[in-house]
């Protein structure tokens, strides 16, 4: 995942306290998921994390810096992983499913909704870090496979990736909370079937009705 150098600096002169930072980051994503950007402020985060506001302000300049730092610390999008189209898509679908259903799910879903209309640049930046940049890297990698013949030449890389990402998104958005734990145990089989369905659909024999 691409990070912007210097985007989330911890103020100089304040020693790092990993336990404090972890509590603050967790509280920040929980609050953002619950209240959105309009309800996101350092006073509430300090109370939820059990730290003084002075500890927050001595480490992060403002709420923009803290939100970006929290997403950066707790969610790392791996981008393309694997040596084949199938492996890359399976790994991506597995990552997204677990992220959309994991402890960060409220924050990620909130970001997905707010990014389209956000006026604050930090929301757009986090969205680009979590979605735009890693998906662009996967798209480019799939094109590499298409150019060297590992995907059929009539494959639409855009539609292939959209189908996988869209299926994952809808599956997680429509899954009741009571079913999450059970579904997570079935994720490997689900993503394998999902990706195989899409790759087989792009085979010439399928498209010609043979």
C-alpha positions as a Markdown table, in Angstrom:
| # | Residue | x | y | z |
|---|---|---|---|---|
| 1 | Unk | 0.0 | 0.0 | 0.0 |
| 2 | Unk | 1.4 | 3.4 | -0.9 |
| 3 | Unk | 2.0 | 5.8 | 1.9 |
| 4 | Unk | 2.7 | 9.5 | 1.6 |
| 5 | Unk | 6.0 | 10.4 | 3.3 |
| 6 | Unk | 5.5 | 12.8 | 6.1 |
| 7 | Unk | 1.7 | 12.6 | 5.9 |
| 8 | Unk | 1.3 | 11.5 | 9.5 |
| 9 | Unk | 4.3 | 12.6 | 11.6 |
| 10 | Unk | 4.4 | 12.1 | 15.3 |
| 11 | Unk | 5.6 | 15.3 | 16.8 |
| 12 | Unk | 9.3 | 15.4 | 17.6 |
| 13 | Unk | 10.4 | 15.2 | 21.1 |
| 14 | Unk | 7.6 | 12.9 | 22.3 |
| 15 | Unk | 8.8 | 9.3 | 22.9 |
| 16 | Unk | 6.6 | 6.6 | 21.2 |
| 17 | Unk | 4.3 | 4.7 | 23.5 |
| 18 | Unk | 3.0 | 1.8 | 21.3 |
| 19 | Unk | 0.3 | 0.8 | 23.8 |
| 20 | Unk | -1.1 | 4.3 | 24.0 |
| 21 | Unk | -0.9 | 4.7 | 20.3 |
| 22 | Unk | -2.7 | 1.4 | 19.7 |
| 23 | Unk | -5.5 | 2.4 | 22.1 |
| 24 | Unk | -5.9 | 5.8 | 20.4 |
| 25 | Unk | -5.9 | 4.3 | 16.9 |
| 26 | Unk | -8.5 | 1.7 | 17.9 |
| 27 | Unk | -10.6 | 4.4 | 19.5 |
| 28 | Unk | -10.2 | 6.6 | 16.4 |
| 29 | Unk | -11.4 | 4.0 | 14.0 |
| 30 | Unk | -14.3 | 3.0 | 16.2 |
| 31 | Unk | -15.4 | 6.6 | 16.6 |
| 32 | Unk | -15.2 | 7.3 | 12.9 |
| 33 | Unk | -17.1 | 4.2 | 12.1 |
| 34 | Unk | -19.8 | 5.1 | 14.6 |
| 35 | Unk | -20.1 | 8.9 | 14.1 |
| 36 | Unk | -18.5 | 9.6 | 10.8 |
| 37 | Unk | -16.2 | 12.6 | 10.0 |
| 38 | Unk | -18.6 | 15.2 | 11.4 |
| 39 | Unk | -18.6 | 13.5 | 14.8 |
| 40 | Unk | -14.9 | 12.7 | 14.9 |
| 41 | Unk | -13.0 | 14.8 | 17.4 |
| 42 | Unk | -10.0 | 14.4 | 19.8 |
| 43 | Unk | -12.0 | 14.9 | 23.0 |
| 44 | Unk | -14.2 | 11.8 | 22.3 |
| 45 | Unk | -11.2 | 9.8 | 21.2 |
| 46 | Unk | -9.2 | 10.7 | 24.3 |
| 47 | Unk | -12.1 | 9.6 | 26.5 |
| 48 | Unk | -12.6 | 6.3 | 24.7 |
| 49 | Unk | -8.9 | 5.5 | 24.7 |
| 50 | Unk | -8.5 | 6.5 | 28.4 |
| 51 | Unk | -5.8 | 9.1 | 27.7 |
| 52 | Unk | -5.5 | 12.8 | 28.3 |
| 53 | Unk | -6.1 | 15.2 | 25.5 |
| 54 | Unk | -2.6 | 16.6 | 26.0 |
| 55 | Unk | -1.2 | 13.2 | 25.1 |
| 56 | Unk | -3.1 | 13.3 | 21.8 |
| 57 | Unk | -2.1 | 16.9 | 20.9 |
| 58 | Unk | 1.5 | 16.2 | 21.8 |
| 59 | Unk | 1.6 | 13.4 | 19.2 |
| 60 | Unk | -0.9 | 14.4 | 16.5 |
| 61 | Unk | -1.4 | 17.9 | 15.2 |
| 62 | Unk | -5.1 | 17.6 | 14.5 |
| 63 | Unk | -8.0 | 15.2 | 13.8 |
| 64 | Unk | -7.0 | 14.9 | 10.1 |
| 65 | Unk | -3.5 | 13.7 | 11.1 |
| 66 | Unk | -4.9 | 11.3 | 13.6 |
| 67 | Unk | -7.5 | 9.8 | 11.4 |
| 68 | Unk | -4.9 | 9.1 | 8.6 |
| 69 | Unk | -2.4 | 7.7 | 11.1 |
| 70 | Unk | -5.1 | 5.4 | 12.6 |
| 71 | Unk | -6.0 | 4.0 | 9.2 |
| 72 | Unk | -2.4 | 3.7 | 8.2 |
| 73 | Unk | -1.5 | 1.8 | 11.4 |
| 74 | Unk | -4.4 | -0.6 | 11.5 |
| 75 | Unk | -5.1 | -1.3 | 7.9 |
| 76 | Unk | -2.4 | -2.2 | 5.4 |
| 77 | Unk | -3.6 | -3.0 | 1.9 |
| 78 | Unk | -1.2 | -5.5 | 0.4 |
| 79 | Unk | -1.9 | -4.9 | -3.3 |
| 80 | Unk | -1.2 | -7.7 | -5.8 |
| 81 | Unk | 0.2 | -10.9 | -4.2 |
| 82 | Unk | 0.8 | -14.0 | -6.2 |
| 83 | Unk | 2.3 | -15.4 | -9.4 |
| 84 | Unk | -0.9 | -16.0 | -11.3 |
| 85 | Unk | -4.2 | -14.1 | -12.0 |
| 86 | Unk | -6.0 | -16.6 | -9.8 |
| 87 | Unk | -3.7 | -16.3 | -6.9 |
| 88 | Unk | -3.7 | -12.5 | -7.0 |
| 89 | Unk | -7.5 | -12.4 | -7.1 |
| 90 | Unk | -8.0 | -15.0 | -4.4 |
| 91 | Unk | -5.6 | -13.2 | -2.1 |
| 92 | Unk | -7.3 | -9.9 | -2.8 |
| 93 | Unk | -10.8 | -11.2 | -2.2 |
| 94 | Unk | -9.7 | -12.9 | 1.0 |
| 95 | Unk | -8.1 | -9.7 | 2.3 |
| 96 | Unk | -11.2 | -7.6 | 1.5 |
| 97 | Unk | -13.6 | -10.0 | 3.0 |
| 98 | Unk | -11.7 | -10.2 | 6.2 |
| 99 | Unk | -11.3 | -6.4 | 6.4 |
| 100 | Unk | -14.9 | -5.7 | 5.6 |
| 101 | Unk | -16.0 | -8.2 | 8.3 |
| 102 | Unk | -13.2 | -7.6 | 10.8 |
| 103 | Unk | -12.8 | -5.2 | 13.7 |
| 104 | Unk | -12.4 | -2.2 | 11.3 |
| 105 | Unk | -15.5 | -2.9 | 9.3 |
| 106 | Unk | -17.5 | 0.0 | 10.6 |
| 107 | Unk | -14.7 | 2.5 | 9.8 |
| 108 | Unk | -14.1 | 1.0 | 6.4 |
| 109 | Unk | -17.8 | 1.0 | 5.5 |
| 110 | Unk | -18.1 | 4.6 | 6.7 |
| 111 | Unk | -15.2 | 5.6 | 4.6 |
| 112 | Unk | -16.6 | 3.9 | 1.5 |
| 113 | Unk | -19.8 | 5.9 | 1.9 |
| 114 | Unk | -18.3 | 9.3 | 2.8 |
| 115 | Unk | -15.5 | 9.4 | 0.3 |
| 116 | Unk | -17.7 | 10.3 | -2.6 |
| 117 | Unk | -19.0 | 13.5 | -1.0 |
| 118 | Unk | -16.2 | 14.4 | 1.4 |
| 119 | Unk | -15.0 | 17.9 | 1.3 |
| 120 | Unk | -12.0 | 17.3 | 3.6 |
| 121 | Unk | -8.9 | 16.1 | 1.7 |
| 122 | Unk | -8.0 | 13.6 | 4.4 |
| 123 | Unk | -11.1 | 11.4 | 3.7 |
| 124 | Unk | -10.2 | 11.3 | 0.0 |
| 125 | Unk | -6.5 | 10.5 | 0.9 |
| 126 | Unk | -7.4 | 7.6 | 3.1 |
| 127 | Unk | -9.9 | 6.3 | 0.5 |
| 128 | Unk | -7.1 | 6.4 | -2.2 |
| 129 | Unk | -4.8 | 4.6 | 0.2 |
| 130 | Unk | -7.3 | 1.8 | 1.0 |
| 131 | Unk | -8.9 | 1.4 | -2.4 |
| 132 | Unk | -7.6 | 3.4 | -5.4 |
| 133 | Unk | -3.9 | 2.8 | -5.1 |
| 134 | Unk | -3.9 | -1.0 | -4.3 |
| 135 | Unk | -6.6 | -1.7 | -6.8 |
| 136 | Unk | -4.8 | 0.2 | -9.5 |
| 137 | Unk | -1.7 | -1.9 | -8.8 |
| 138 | Unk | -3.8 | -5.1 | -9.1 |
| 139 | Unk | -5.3 | -3.9 | -12.3 |
| 140 | Unk | -1.9 | -3.2 | -13.8 |
| 141 | Unk | -0.6 | -6.6 | -12.7 |
| 142 | Unk | -3.6 | -8.4 | -14.3 |
| 143 | Unk | -2.9 | -6.5 | -17.5 |
| 144 | Unk | 0.6 | -7.9 | -17.4 |
| 145 | Unk | -0.8 | -11.4 | -17.3 |
| 146 | Unk | -3.1 | -10.5 | -20.2 |
| 147 | Unk | -0.2 | -9.2 | -22.3 |
| 148 | Unk | 1.9 | -12.3 | -21.9 |
| 149 | Unk | -1.0 | -14.7 | -22.5 |
| 150 | Unk | -1.8 | -15.9 | -19.0 |
| 151 | Unk | -5.3 | -14.3 | -19.4 |
| 152 | Unk | -7.3 | -14.7 | -22.6 |
| 153 | Unk | -6.9 | -11.7 | -24.9 |
| 154 | Unk | -10.6 | -11.0 | -24.9 |
| 155 | Unk | -10.6 | -10.7 | -21.1 |
| 156 | Unk | -11.9 | -7.4 | -19.8 |
| 157 | Unk | -9.5 | -6.7 | -16.8 |
| 158 | Unk | -11.8 | -4.0 | -15.6 |
| 159 | Unk | -14.9 | -6.2 | -15.5 |
| 160 | Unk | -13.0 | -9.1 | -14.1 |
| 161 | Unk | -11.7 | -7.1 | -11.1 |
| 162 | Unk | -15.0 | -5.3 | -10.7 |
| 163 | Unk | -16.9 | -8.6 | -10.6 |
| 164 | Unk | -14.7 | -9.9 | -7.8 |
| 165 | Unk | -14.6 | -6.7 | -5.8 |
| 166 | Unk | -18.3 | -6.1 | -6.2 |
| 167 | Unk | -19.2 | -9.6 | -5.2 |
| 168 | Unk | -17.1 | -9.3 | -2.0 |
| 169 | Unk | -18.5 | -5.9 | -1.2 |
| 170 | Unk | -22.2 | -7.0 | -1.6 |
| 171 | Unk | -21.6 | -10.3 | 0.3 |
| 172 | Unk | -20.2 | -8.5 | 3.3 |
| 173 | Unk | -22.7 | -5.6 | 3.3 |
| 174 | Unk | -25.6 | -8.0 | 3.2 |
| 175 | Unk | -24.3 | -10.4 | 5.8 |
| 176 | Unk | -26.1 | -10.2 | 9.2 |
| 177 | Unk | -23.7 | -9.7 | 12.1 |
| 178 | Unk | -24.8 | -12.9 | 13.6 |
| 179 | Unk | -23.5 | -14.8 | 10.6 |
| 180 | Unk | -20.1 | -13.2 | 10.4 |
| 181 | Unk | -18.1 | -15.7 | 12.6 |
| 182 | Unk | -19.6 | -18.7 | 10.7 |
| 183 | Unk | -18.9 | -17.1 | 7.3 |
| 184 | Unk | -15.3 | -16.3 | 8.1 |
| 185 | Unk | -14.6 | -20.0 | 8.5 |
| 186 | Unk | -15.8 | -20.5 | 4.9 |
| 187 | Unk | -13.9 | -17.6 | 3.4 |
| 188 | Unk | -11.1 | -19.7 | 1.7 |
| 189 | Unk | -13.7 | -21.9 | -0.1 |
| 190 | Unk | -15.9 | -18.9 | -0.9 |
| 191 | Unk | -13.1 | -16.8 | -2.5 |
| 192 | Unk | -11.8 | -19.8 | -4.5 |
| 193 | Unk | -15.2 | -20.5 | -6.0 |
| 194 | Unk | -15.8 | -16.8 | -6.6 |
| 195 | Unk | -12.6 | -16.3 | -8.5 |
| 196 | Unk | -12.9 | -19.6 | -10.4 |
| 197 | Unk | -16.4 | -18.6 | -11.5 |
| 198 | Unk | -15.1 | -15.3 | -12.9 |
| 199 | Unk | -12.0 | -16.8 | -14.6 |
| 200 | Unk | -14.0 | -19.6 | -16.2 |
| 201 | Unk | -16.5 | -17.0 | -17.4 |
| 202 | Unk | -13.7 | -15.3 | -19.3 |
| 203 | Unk | -12.6 | -18.5 | -21.1 |
| 204 | Unk | -13.3 | -18.3 | -24.8 |
| 205 | Unk | -15.3 | -21.6 | -24.8 |
| 206 | Unk | -17.7 | -20.1 | -22.2 |
| 207 | Unk | -18.1 | -16.8 | -24.2 |
| 208 | Unk | -18.8 | -18.8 | -27.4 |
| 209 | Unk | -21.4 | -20.9 | -25.7 |
| 210 | Unk | -19.4 | -24.1 | -26.3 |
